Amino acid sequence: MLINGSWKENWQPVQAKDEQGRFIRQSASFRHWITPDGAPGPTGRGGFRAEPGRYHLYVAYICPWASRVLMTLKLKGLEEMISVSVVNPRLSTQGWQFGGFPGATEDSVHGVCYLHQLYSRADALYTGRATVPVLWDKHTDTLVNNESADIIRMLGSAFDHLTGNTLNLCPEALAGEIDALNARLYGELNNGVYQAGFASSQQAYEEAYHRVFNMLDQLEARLGDGRSYLFGDTLTETDIRLFVTLVRFDAAYHGLFKCNRNTLASMANLWGYMGRILRLPGVADTVKLDHIKAGYYSIETLNPGGIVPRGPESL
């Protein structure tokens, strides 16, 4: 929606599609990393040292990608290190905007009205969509990273020497298995629900639908041995990635995105697992059903009347 730094048209949910009508998600454009000493991370340039008060997060409670970053922030005890702004869940004709909804905030760093203004501030010739989450550096006044997978990985360790938080969301002994399951979760479930919801052909929809429920069935079976989390008794970033999709399933994906073989509430192991994670300290603060429902049901192409369903009213 931004072309050479200028807003060109009203917001639309479908970013791109292939010849078979399959929804294609835009890749992240800013991939720098915060590190303990400011050295370069796996991608991007260096210079982003972990320091208290230096960084700011822009998130949306409706968005699972942003919410998994917010969950990591809470679990790692980084609320005093990194400030946060929350956008309005209902997308405007110019995309994400600030204020105007209970729980949404103004932009406390720059005072802009729309998220896309931050993207063109970071890159005057930026072309692409303005997405959340955004990790911003207040010292150099630029966008550090807008890829949630990168951000949760860096927040998992970059500030540990300052906070003393020892929670390790990607233990070295499990790193290979975590990366492998992360990739499958993304392709089949996290993004799969969107590929079902935004499919523009019957074939594309049914392909995504079957991937979603095949993965849910596998996860239901995996949790059937009584384990607390996906990798036993160890909470990892993979649990965070799964939780944000599960917590939105019955409220949005089941009905609006046509992932309606069954509700998540009917899958006992996954439902109990979701509840365990929801009860972890700080996690419930990142889940706002009013934002989730208001945001998804404001997508005019999927819900022209803009009617927001009453249920579910709680989790």
C-alpha positions, 0 to 999 in steps of 0.5 A: 500500500506504500509505493516509494514512501507514499500511500496510494490506495485503500487497505485491502486484506489480500496482499498477493495471490498465485494463479490458483487463487492461493493467498501469498503473504508479504515477506518482512523487509526490516531484519536487523537484530538487537544483541547484547553488545550491538554486534550484527545478528543473523541478518541485517546490520549491527549497532542495535545494542540491548539497552533499557528504554531504547526500544519501542514495540508497535503491536495489535492485539488482533494480530497473532504475529504481533501478539506472539511478540507481546507474549514473549515480552511478558514472559521474559519480563521486559515491560520495563525495558521496552515500551509499547503502543497498541493500534486500533484493531479495526483497520482503516482505509490507510491500514493500522491507525492509533487510538479510537478503540478501548485499549488502543493507544496513541503513538507515544514516540512520534505522535503519528496517526497511522502505522504506515507513517513510521515505515516511510519515516524509516525509509522514505522510498519504502514500497510495501505493506505496513504491518505489525509488529514493529520494533523501533529504535528510539536512539537512531529513530529507525525501524529495527525489525518487523519480522515476528519470528526474529523478534521473539528469538532476539527478545528470548536472550538479548536482554538476559544480562540486564534482567536476569531472566533465565527463561530459555524459549529455545534451548540449544538441545531442542533448537533443531526440533524447534525450528522444524516444528516452527516451519510446519506450524507456520505453513500448515496452521499459523498461515494456513488459516489465512490461506483458507480465509483469503482463498479466491478459489475453491481449490485453494480453500480446500487445500488450506482447510485440509492442511489446517485440520491435519495439523490440528489432529497431529497436535491433538495426538501429540498432546495426548500423552499428558505432556504440558507443552509441545516439547514435554515440560519445557515451554518454548517459542513454538508453544507461543507460536501455536497459542496465538493461533489457537486462542483466535480459532473459535472466535474468528477462524472457525466462522469467518475463515471457514475453518469449520470442521469443528471448534477448538473447544471440541479438541480436549487436549488442545483446549486444555493446553491452550488454557495452561498457557493462558494461565501463565503469568502475563499471558492473559494480558496479551489476549483481548477478545474484543480486539480480536473480534472487532478486528477480524470482523471489520474486514469488509471483503469477508464480512460486508455488514460489519456485524461482530458475533456475540460469542465466544465471550470468554475463553 
